Each structure stands twice: as C-alpha cells, then as structure tokens.
Amino acid sequence: MERRTKMTIHRTALLALLALAASACRSAPPQLHEDSAPRDEVLQAQARVFVERGEDDRAEQVLTTLIADYPGFLAAYNELSELYLRQGRRADAMDVLRAGLLMQPDDPVLLNNLGVCHLMEKDYELALERFRQASLATPDDARSRANRAAALGMMGRLDEAREVYDDLMQPWNVHYNMAVLCEALGLDERAQEEFARAEKLEARSRW
C-alpha cells in the first residue's frame, strides 16, 4: 500500500510536470529589517508572508506592485504566476511569465514554468520547445530535462522520453515515469508492465 501511494503521488507530480521551478527554489519567507533591506526584497518577503497566511489577494497586490516598480526582478514574475496557477487562472499565469521573458528572454526558470503551463494546456509541442530552451540555458538542471521527457511522452514519442529519463534517474524510477506516461496516453497494458518492472527494480534497490 505504501508503494502504491508513492506511485499515485508520482503520477500527479509528473502530469503537473513535477514542480514549477519557482516552487522548488523558494525558501521560507526571509526575515528582513525594512529599514535596511532593498525595497524589492522587502516587497518579495511581504508577498511570501501573505501567501503563507493564505491571503492571496494581498500577495497579488504586492507582487503586482513589485513587478511595476522593479520590472527586472524576475522572481516576482514566477511567484505571481504560481499564485495564479493555484487559483486556476492559467491564462493570467502565462501572461505574467511572458512579460518576464520580455525582460529576460533566456531565463531558464521563466521558460520552464511557461512550458509547464503549455503542458497543462496540452500544447505539447510548444511545451517541448520551452523546455528545450530552458535546458540549453542550464544544461545541468534536471528539472527542465525531465519536463522535456514528459512533453515528449505526451506527444507519443515514448522512446525519446525514455532516453531522456535514462540519463536522469535510476532504472526503477524511469519505469515509474514511463508507466505514468503510458497510463496518460491510454496504453493501460504497457503501463501495467512498466509499473511491474518498476516494483521489481525498486525492491532490488533496497537490498
């Protein structure tokens, strides 16, 4: 039962492209002295506190002000887009990310997160291109490469997806990811085969 729970979580994570880069990189709200810290960092800290409290409206207001006053502060675009995604405002999230890319067209985090949005929209070709661009900007970042594999898989290019996963993770995890992709594509028999292989390999890895 425990292992099946892990698979369920993994499926959800993969179909949501693992995680937004902004989420994975965010630390706890910093403790800043407003009289000494730069105003952009103060605003960012305030927005994060509001998010932690569940006060999304106030967080949105602060992040919007931050972007307007400091358009080169790229983290604000990612955090505002993430807030919109949690609210189901996908189009708004994409608009914010595109605005950030106007400021810095090759930013890998913005590119990755826009790719996540395209994947959610089932625009797999455009998602693939965004992940490719993000990977070129940061070749050592496993996140955008794994997301690229997910996009390839959802396009039915399973062999290519497996090649990418093979370079990133242990064999049992490769099979889990491939199973998730097959299940999403309606390839139920192959998905069960991949899950079974993953189960066996994971059990062996614990010995």
C-alpha positions in Angstrom: 0.0 0.0 0.0 2.8 2.4 0.8 4.5 1.8 -2.5 1.2 2.3 -4.4 0.7 5.7 -2.6 4.2 6.7 -3.8 3.2 5.8 -7.3 0.0 7.8 -7.1 1.9 10.9 -5.9 4.4 10.4 -8.6 1.7 10.3 -11.3 0.3 13.5 -10.1 3.7 15.2 -10.0 4.6 14.0 -13.5 1.4 15.1 -15.1 1.8 18.5 -13.4 5.4 18.5 -14.7 7.0 17.6 -11.4 7.0 21.1 -10.0 7.3 24.7 -11.1 10.9 25.8 -10.9 9.9 28.7 -8.7 8.3 26.4 -6.2 11.3 24.1 -5.9 13.7 27.0 -5.4 11.7 29.1 -2.9 12.9 29.2 0.7 10.9 30.2 3.7 9.9 33.9 3.9 13.1 35.8 4.8 13.3 37.9 8.0 14.1 41.4 6.8 14.6 44.7 8.5 12.6 47.0 6.3 14.8 50.0 7.2 18.0 48.3 5.8 16.8 45.8 3.1 16.3 46.8 -0.5 12.7 47.6 -1.2 12.3 44.9 -3.9 13.4 42.3 -1.3 11.1 43.7 1.3 8.1 43.5 -1.1 9.0 40.0 -2.0 9.2 39.0 1.7 5.8 40.6 2.3 4.2 38.8 -0.6 5.6 35.5 0.7 4.2 36.1 4.2 0.8 36.8 2.7 0.9 33.6 0.7 1.8 31.6 3.8 -1.2 33.2 5.5 -3.5 32.3 2.6 -4.1 36.0 1.8 -3.7 35.7 -1.9 -5.4 39.0 -2.7 -2.8 40.9 -0.7 0.0 38.8 -2.1 -1.1 39.5 -5.6 -1.3 43.3 -4.9 2.3 43.3 -3.5 3.7 41.2 -6.4 2.0 43.4 -9.0 3.5 46.5 -7.3 6.9 44.8 -7.2 6.8 44.0 -10.9 5.6 47.5 -11.8 8.3 49.2 -9.7 11.1 46.7 -10.4 10.5 45.1 -13.8 13.9 43.4 -13.8 13.1 41.5 -10.6 12.4 38.1 -12.3 11.5 36.2 -9.2 8.3 38.2 -8.8 7.0 37.0 -12.2 7.4 33.4 -11.2 5.8 33.9 -7.8 2.9 35.8 -9.2 2.4 33.2 -11.9 2.5 30.4 -9.3 -0.2 32.2 -7.3 -2.4 32.5 -10.4 -1.9 28.8 -11.2 -3.1 27.8 -7.7 -6.2 29.9 -8.3 -6.8 28.2 -11.7 -6.0 31.4 -13.6 -3.8 29.7 -16.2 -4.1 32.4 -18.8 -3.0 35.1 -16.3 -0.1 33.0 -15.2 1.1 32.6 -18.8 0.7 36.4 -19.4 2.9 37.1 -16.4 5.6 34.6 -17.5 5.6 36.1 -21.0 6.0 39.5 -19.5 9.0 38.3 -17.6 10.5 36.8 -20.7 10.3 40.2 -22.4 12.7 41.4 -19.7 15.0 38.3 -19.9 14.2 36.1 -22.9 16.7 33.3 -21.9 15.8 33.0 -18.2 15.6 29.2 -17.6 13.1 29.4 -14.7 10.6 31.5 -16.6 11.0 29.3 -19.7 10.5 26.1 -17.7 7.4 27.4 -15.9 5.9 28.7 -19.1 6.5 25.2 -20.5 4.6 23.8 -17.5 1.6 26.0 -18.4 1.7 24.9 -22.1 1.8 21.2 -20.9 -1.3 21.9 -18.8 -2.9 23.4 -21.9 -2.0 20.2 -23.8 0.1 22.2 -26.2 2.9 19.7 -26.1 4.9 21.0 -29.0 5.2 24.4 -27.5 5.9 23.0 -24.1 8.7 20.9 -25.6 10.2 24.0 -27.2 10.1 25.9 -23.9 11.8 23.0 -22.0 14.4 22.8 -24.8 15.2 26.4 -24.4 15.4 26.1 -20.6 17.7 23.1 -20.9 20.0 25.0 -23.2 20.2 27.8 -20.7 21.0 25.4 -17.8 22.3 22.1 -19.2 22.8 20.7 -15.7 19.3 21.4 -14.5 17.5 18.0 -14.3 14.1 19.7 -13.8 13.7 21.1 -17.3 15.1 18.0 -18.9 12.7 15.8 -17.0 9.9 18.1 -18.1 11.1 17.8 -21.7 10.8 14.0 -21.4 7.2 14.3 -20.1 6.3 16.5 -23.1 7.9 14.0 -25.5 6.0 11.2 -23.9 2.7 13.1 -24.1 3.3 13.5 -27.8 3.7 9.8 -28.1 7.4 9.9 -28.5 8.0 7.3 -25.8 11.4 6.0 -26.9 12.8 9.6 -26.9 11.2 10.2 -23.5 12.9 7.1 -22.1 16.3 8.1 -23.4 16.0 11.4 -21.5 14.8 9.7 -18.3 17.7 7.2 -18.6 20.1 10.0 -18.3 18.4 11.5 -15.2 17.3 8.8 -12.8 17.6 5.3 -11.5 16.1 2.5 -13.7 13.1 1.8 -11.3 12.2 5.5 -11.5 12.5 5.5 -15.2 9.9 2.7 -15.4 7.6 4.6 -13.0 7.7 7.7 -15.2 7.2 5.7 -18.3 4.2 3.9 -16.7 2.7 7.3 -15.8 3.1 8.5 -19.4 1.6 5.3 -20.8 -1.3 5.5 -18.5 -2.0 9.1 -19.5 -1.9 8.0 -23.2 -4.4 5.2 -22.5 -1.8 2.5 -23.0 -3.0 0.6 -20.0 -1.4 -2.8 -20.7 2.0 -1.2 -21.3 1.5 1.0 -18.2 0.9 -2.1 -16.0 4.1 -3.7 -17.4 6.1 -0.6 -16.6 4.7 -0.4 -13.1 5.5 -4.1 -12.5 9.1 -3.6 -13.7 9.5 -0.6 -11.5 8.2 -2.5 -8.5 10.7 -5.3 -9.0 13.6 -2.9 -9.6 12.7 -0.8 -6.6 12.6 -3.8 -4.3 16.0 -4.9 -5.5 17.4 -1.5 -4.9 16.5 -1.7 -1.2 18.6 -4.9 -0.7 
